[in-house]
Amino acid sequence: MEKIIFYSIGIIHSPFKSRNDAPIQPHFTEDICGTIELNPKFTPALKDLDGFSHITLIYYLHKSEGYKLEVKPFLDNTLRGLFATRSPNRPNPLGLSVVRLDKIESNILYIRDIDALDGTPLLDIKPFIPEFTNMEKIKLGWINGKIK
């Protein structure tokens, strides 16, 4: 397997200090506030981002430990294949969240609806553009009817 190296571009700050404190998904965190402290050398890369209401965060799940190929997801009691779940314990522990962007002050981004732990290393930021995501004919697999 090829080794890939990423470097943190910043740190996510949130009220969640441990995995037990954190919500299961951003959907369950409405109005939970946090900040992103971007490495100052990346501040110029924030130009024009303040025009977007939502951003996608890609981050390293630094508290994740190991993984199993089958897991019991939080909405089910049946063993499911890891890749059919959103379990944080993965071969490559990457997190992905769409959050609301409130404002940017220098290298600090003020966000809402965050589910990441305090101190989570941030790998990338992308503007969320719903039109770029083809949402037609979505199938929800085993989770169909379990989300309220």
VOTOR-710563 format. One record per residue (C-alpha): residue in one letter; residue number from 0; x, y, z. Coordinates in nm, 3 decimals, padded with zeros to 5 digits. Example, Ala and Ser with C-alpha at 12.3 -4.5 7.8 and 13.67 -1.06 7.14 Angstrom:
<recs>
<rec><r>A</r><k>0</k><east>01.230</east><north>-00.450</north><up>00.780</up></rec>
<rec><r>S</r><k>1</k><east>01.367</east><north>-00.106</north><up>00.714</up></rec>
</recs>
This chain:
<recs>
<rec><r>M</r><k>0</k><east>00.000</east><north>00.000</north><up>00.000</up></rec>
<rec><r>E</r><k>1</k><east>00.136</east><north>00.342</north><up>-00.096</up></rec>
<rec><r>K</r><k>2</k><east>00.205</east><north>00.584</north><up>00.188</up></rec>
<rec><r>I</r><k>3</k><east>00.048</east><north>00.928</north><up>00.151</up></rec>
<rec><r>I</r><k>4</k><east>00.145</east><north>01.220</north><up>00.372</up></rec>
<rec><r>F</r><k>5</k><east>-00.082</east><north>01.515</north><up>00.453</up></rec>
<rec><r>Y</r><k>6</k><east>-00.007</east><north>01.824</north><up>00.658</up></rec>
<rec><r>S</r><k>7</k><east>-00.254</east><north>02.009</north><up>00.877</up></rec>
<rec><r>I</r><k>8</k><east>-00.351</east><north>02.354</north><up>00.748</up></rec>
<rec><r>G</r><k>9</k><east>-00.513</east><north>02.448</north><up>01.077</up></rec>
<rec><r>I</r><k>10</k><east>-00.694</east><north>02.332</north><up>01.389</up></rec>
<rec><r>I</r><k>11</k><east>-01.068</east><north>02.297</north><up>01.446</up></rec>
<rec><r>H</r><k>12</k><east>-01.188</east><north>02.425</north><up>01.783</up></rec>
<rec><r>S</r><k>13</k><east>-01.521</east><north>02.305</north><up>01.920</up></rec>
<rec><r>P</r><k>14</k><east>-01.690</east><north>02.250</north><up>02.256</up></rec>
<rec><r>F</r><k>15</k><east>-01.640</east><north>01.872</north><up>02.222</up></rec>
<rec><r>K</r><k>16</k><east>-01.342</east><north>01.752</north><up>02.425</up></rec>
<rec><r>S</r><k>17</k><east>-01.391</east><north>01.375</north><up>02.386</up></rec>
<rec><r>R</r><k>18</k><east>-01.557</east><north>01.133</north><up>02.146</up></rec>
<rec><r>N</r><k>19</k><east>-01.833</east><north>01.075</north><up>02.404</up></rec>
<rec><r>D</r><k>20</k><east>-01.915</east><north>01.450</north><up>02.399</up></rec>
<rec><r>A</r><k>21</k><east>-01.935</east><north>01.479</north><up>02.022</up></rec>
<rec><r>P</r><k>22</k><east>-02.258</east><north>01.441</north><up>01.827</up></rec>
<rec><r>I</r><k>23</k><east>-02.289</east><north>01.157</north><up>01.579</up></rec>
<rec><r>Q</r><k>24</k><east>-02.316</east><north>01.374</north><up>01.266</up></rec>
<rec><r>P</r><k>25</k><east>-02.332</east><north>01.748</north><up>01.184</up></rec>
<rec><r>H</r><k>26</k><east>-02.709</east><north>01.706</north><up>01.130</up></rec>
<rec><r>F</r><k>27</k><east>-02.745</east><north>01.679</north><up>01.509</up></rec>
<rec><r>T</r><k>28</k><east>-02.537</east><north>01.990</north><up>01.590</up></rec>
<rec><r>E</r><k>29</k><east>-02.754</east><north>02.274</north><up>01.471</up></rec>
<rec><r>D</r><k>30</k><east>-02.612</east><north>02.603</north><up>01.598</up></rec>
<rec><r>I</r><k>31</k><east>-02.314</east><north>02.445</north><up>01.778</up></rec>
<rec><r>C</r><k>32</k><east>-02.042</east><north>02.705</north><up>01.728</up></rec>
<rec><r>G</r><k>33</k><east>-01.674</east><north>02.650</north><up>01.668</up></rec>
<rec><r>T</r><k>34</k><east>-01.376</east><north>02.812</north><up>01.506</up></rec>
<rec><r>I</r><k>35</k><east>-01.102</east><north>02.714</north><up>01.271</up></rec>
<rec><r>E</r><k>36</k><east>-00.758</east><north>02.851</north><up>01.344</up></rec>
<rec><r>L</r><k>37</k><east>-00.590</east><north>02.842</north><up>01.005</up></rec>
<rec><r>N</r><k>38</k><east>-00.213</east><north>02.844</north><up>00.983</up></rec>
<rec><r>P</r><k>39</k><east>-00.142</east><north>03.215</north><up>00.911</up></rec>
<rec><r>K</r><k>40</k><east>00.056</east><north>03.131</north><up>00.595</up></rec>
<rec><r>F</r><k>41</k><east>-00.275</east><north>03.013</north><up>00.439</up></rec>
<rec><r>T</r><k>42</k><east>-00.468</east><north>03.335</north><up>00.517</up></rec>
<rec><r>P</r><k>43</k><east>-00.446</east><north>03.459</north><up>00.154</up></rec>
<rec><r>A</r><k>44</k><east>-00.622</east><north>03.138</north><up>00.046</up></rec>
<rec><r>L</r><k>45</k><east>-00.935</east><north>03.256</north><up>00.232</up></rec>
<rec><r>K</r><k>46</k><east>-00.991</east><north>03.537</north><up>-00.021</up></rec>
<rec><r>D</r><k>47</k><east>-01.352</east><north>03.527</north><up>-00.149</up></rec>
<rec><r>L</r><k>48</k><east>-01.453</east><north>03.238</north><up>00.081</up></rec>
<rec><r>D</r><k>49</k><east>-01.667</east><north>03.477</north><up>00.290</up></rec>
<rec><r>G</r><k>50</k><east>-01.920</east><north>03.488</north><up>00.005</up></rec>
<rec><r>F</r><k>51</k><east>-02.022</east><north>03.126</north><up>00.075</up></rec>
<rec><r>S</r><k>52</k><east>-02.274</east><north>03.033</north><up>00.344</up></rec>
<rec><r>H</r><k>53</k><east>-02.142</east><north>02.677</north><up>00.386</up></rec>
<rec><r>I</r><k>54</k><east>-01.802</east><north>02.514</north><up>00.359</up></rec>
<rec><r>T</r><k>55</k><east>-01.686</east><north>02.154</north><up>00.346</up></rec>
<rec><r>L</r><k>56</k><east>-01.418</east><north>02.057</north><up>00.596</up></rec>
<rec><r>I</r><k>57</k><east>-01.189</east><north>01.760</north><up>00.545</up></rec>
<rec><r>Y</r><k>58</k><east>-01.004</east><north>01.664</north><up>00.860</up></rec>
<rec><r>Y</r><k>59</k><east>-00.800</east><north>01.396</north><up>01.033</up></rec>
<rec><r>L</r><k>60</k><east>-00.989</east><north>01.196</north><up>01.296</up></rec>
<rec><r>H</r><k>61</k><east>-00.695</east><north>01.210</north><up>01.536</up></rec>
<rec><r>K</r><k>62</k><east>-00.873</east><north>01.025</north><up>01.819</up></rec>
<rec><r>S</r><k>63</k><east>-00.973</east><north>00.732</north><up>01.600</up></rec>
<rec><r>E</r><k>64</k><east>-00.814</east><north>00.403</north><up>01.701</up></rec>
<rec><r>G</r><k>65</k><east>-00.806</east><north>00.106</north><up>01.468</up></rec>
<rec><r>Y</r><k>66</k><east>-01.098</east><north>-00.024</north><up>01.267</up></rec>
<rec><r>K</r><k>67</k><east>-01.308</east><north>-00.331</north><up>01.197</up></rec>
<rec><r>L</r><k>68</k><east>-01.438</east><north>-00.431</north><up>00.855</up></rec>
<rec><r>E</r><k>69</k><east>-01.788</east><north>-00.480</north><up>00.998</up></rec>
<rec><r>V</r><k>70</k><east>-01.942</east><north>-00.251</north><up>01.259</up></rec>
<rec><r>K</r><k>71</k><east>-02.276</east><north>-00.187</north><up>01.429</up></rec>
<rec><r>P</r><k>72</k><east>-02.374</east><north>00.168</north><up>01.326</up></rec>
<rec><r>F</r><k>73</k><east>-02.546</east><north>00.403</north><up>01.571</up></rec>
<rec><r>L</r><k>74</k><east>-02.885</east><north>00.369</north><up>01.396</up></rec>
<rec><r>D</r><k>75</k><east>-02.886</east><north>-00.010</north><up>01.375</up></rec>
<rec><r>N</r><k>76</k><east>-02.810</east><north>-00.330</north><up>01.565</up></rec>
<rec><r>T</r><k>77</k><east>-02.697</east><north>-00.528</north><up>01.261</up></rec>
<rec><r>L</r><k>78</k><east>-02.335</east><north>-00.567</north><up>01.160</up></rec>
<rec><r>R</r><k>79</k><east>-02.274</east><north>-00.362</north><up>00.846</up></rec>
<rec><r>G</r><k>80</k><east>-01.972</east><north>-00.331</north><up>00.619</up></rec>
<rec><r>L</r><k>81</k><east>-01.751</east><north>-00.046</north><up>00.737</up></rec>
<rec><r>F</r><k>82</k><east>-01.779</east><north>00.135</north><up>00.403</up></rec>
<rec><r>A</r><k>83</k><east>-02.161</east><north>00.128</north><up>00.431</up></rec>
<rec><r>T</r><k>84</k><east>-02.136</east><north>00.332</north><up>00.755</up></rec>
<rec><r>R</r><k>85</k><east>-01.999</east><north>00.664</north><up>00.872</up></rec>
<rec><r>S</r><k>86</k><east>-01.798</east><north>00.512</north><up>01.156</up></rec>
<rec><r>P</r><k>87</k><east>-01.498</east><north>00.728</north><up>01.254</up></rec>
<rec><r>N</r><k>88</k><east>-01.278</east><north>00.419</north><up>01.290</up></rec>
<rec><r>R</r><k>89</k><east>-01.150</east><north>00.365</north><up>00.935</up></rec>
<rec><r>P</r><k>90</k><east>-00.835</east><north>00.253</north><up>00.752</up></rec>
<rec><r>N</r><k>91</k><east>-00.778</east><north>00.622</north><up>00.668</up></rec>
<rec><r>P</r><k>92</k><east>-00.951</east><north>00.815</north><up>00.949</up></rec>
<rec><r>L</r><k>93</k><east>-01.076</east><north>01.115</north><up>00.754</up></rec>
<rec><r>G</r><k>94</k><east>-01.373</east><north>01.325</north><up>00.855</up></rec>
<rec><r>L</r><k>95</k><east>-01.595</east><north>01.527</north><up>00.625</up></rec>
<rec><r>S</r><k>96</k><east>-01.844</east><north>01.789</north><up>00.744</up></rec>
<rec><r>V</r><k>97</k><east>-02.044</east><north>02.062</north><up>00.578</up></rec>
<rec><r>V</r><k>98</k><east>-02.068</east><north>02.355</north><up>00.821</up></rec>
<rec><r>R</r><k>99</k><east>-02.212</east><north>02.705</north><up>00.812</up></rec>
<rec><r>L</r><k>100</k><east>-01.957</east><north>02.982</north><up>00.775</up></rec>
<rec><r>D</r><k>101</k><east>-02.053</east><north>03.285</north><up>00.988</up></rec>
<rec><r>K</r><k>102</k><east>-01.752</east><north>03.510</north><up>00.935</up></rec>
<rec><r>I</r><k>103</k><east>-01.378</east><north>03.525</north><up>00.879</up></rec>
<rec><r>E</r><k>104</k><east>-01.142</east><north>03.745</north><up>01.079</up></rec>
<rec><r>S</r><k>105</k><east>-00.785</east><north>03.725</north><up>00.955</up></rec>
<rec><r>N</r><k>106</k><east>-00.697</east><north>03.352</north><up>00.983</up></rec>
<rec><r>I</r><k>107</k><east>-00.992</east><north>03.260</north><up>01.210</up></rec>
<rec><r>L</r><k>108</k><east>-01.313</east><north>03.115</north><up>01.061</up></rec>
<rec><r>Y</r><k>109</k><east>-01.626</east><north>03.123</north><up>01.275</up></rec>
<rec><r>I</r><k>110</k><east>-01.848</east><north>02.824</north><up>01.198</up></rec>
<rec><r>R</r><k>111</k><east>-02.170</east><north>02.653</north><up>01.309</up></rec>
<rec><r>D</r><k>112</k><east>-02.299</east><north>02.296</north><up>01.302</up></rec>
<rec><r>I</r><k>113</k><east>-01.959</east><north>02.145</north><up>01.378</up></rec>
<rec><r>D</r><k>114</k><east>-01.927</east><north>01.786</north><up>01.502</up></rec>
<rec><r>A</r><k>115</k><east>-01.546</east><north>01.754</north><up>01.516</up></rec>
<rec><r>L</r><k>116</k><east>-01.353</east><north>01.729</north><up>01.840</up></rec>
<rec><r>D</r><k>117</k><east>-01.163</east><north>02.026</north><up>01.978</up></rec>
<rec><r>G</r><k>118</k><east>-00.808</east><north>02.016</north><up>01.846</up></rec>
<rec><r>T</r><k>119</k><east>-00.891</east><north>01.824</north><up>01.528</up></rec>
<rec><r>P</r><k>120</k><east>-00.628</east><north>01.878</north><up>01.256</up></rec>
<rec><r>L</r><k>121</k><east>-00.782</east><north>02.036</north><up>00.944</up></rec>
<rec><r>L</r><k>122</k><east>-00.660</east><north>01.909</north><up>00.606</up></rec>
<rec><r>D</r><k>123</k><east>-00.866</east><north>02.113</north><up>00.359</up></rec>
<rec><r>I</r><k>124</k><east>-01.154</east><north>02.358</north><up>00.311</up></rec>
<rec><r>K</r><k>125</k><east>-01.379</east><north>02.372</north><up>00.007</up></rec>
<rec><r>P</r><k>126</k><east>-01.684</east><north>02.587</north><up>-00.062</up></rec>
<rec><r>F</r><k>127</k><east>-02.006</east><north>02.387</north><up>-00.052</up></rec>
<rec><r>I</r><k>128</k><east>-02.191</east><north>02.423</north><up>-00.382</up></rec>
<rec><r>P</r><k>129</k><east>-02.509</east><north>02.212</north><up>-00.389</up></rec>
<rec><r>E</r><k>130</k><east>-02.542</east><north>02.237</north><up>-00.767</up></rec>
<rec><r>F</r><k>131</k><east>-02.211</east><north>02.053</north><up>-00.804</up></rec>
<rec><r>T</r><k>132</k><east>-02.354</east><north>01.753</north><up>-00.619</up></rec>
<rec><r>N</r><k>133</k><east>-02.590</east><north>01.541</north><up>-00.826</up></rec>
<rec><r>M</r><k>134</k><east>-02.865</east><north>01.456</north><up>-00.579</up></rec>
<rec><r>E</r><k>135</k><east>-03.108</east><north>01.281</north><up>-00.814</up></rec>
<rec><r>K</r><k>136</k><east>-03.226</east><north>00.928</north><up>-00.749</up></rec>
<rec><r>I</r><k>137</k><east>-03.059</east><north>00.891</north><up>-00.409</up></rec>
<rec><r>K</r><k>138</k><east>-03.085</east><north>00.551</north><up>-00.243</up></rec>
<rec><r>L</r><k>139</k><east>-03.025</east><north>00.528</north><up>00.132</up></rec>
<rec><r>G</r><k>140</k><east>-02.956</east><north>00.155</north><up>00.164</up></rec>
<rec><r>W</r><k>141</k><east>-02.996</east><north>00.005</north><up>00.510</up></rec>
<rec><r>I</r><k>142</k><east>-03.045</east><north>00.350</north><up>00.670</up></rec>
<rec><r>N</r><k>143</k><east>-03.367</east><north>00.422</north><up>00.477</up></rec>
<rec><r>G</r><k>144</k><east>-03.643</east><north>00.520</north><up>00.723</up></rec>
<rec><r>K</r><k>145</k><east>-03.408</east><north>00.538</north><up>01.025</up></rec>
<rec><r>I</r><k>146</k><east>-03.329</east><north>00.911</north><up>01.006</up></rec>
<rec><r>K</r><k>147</k><east>-03.576</east><north>01.153</north><up>01.159</up></rec>
</recs>
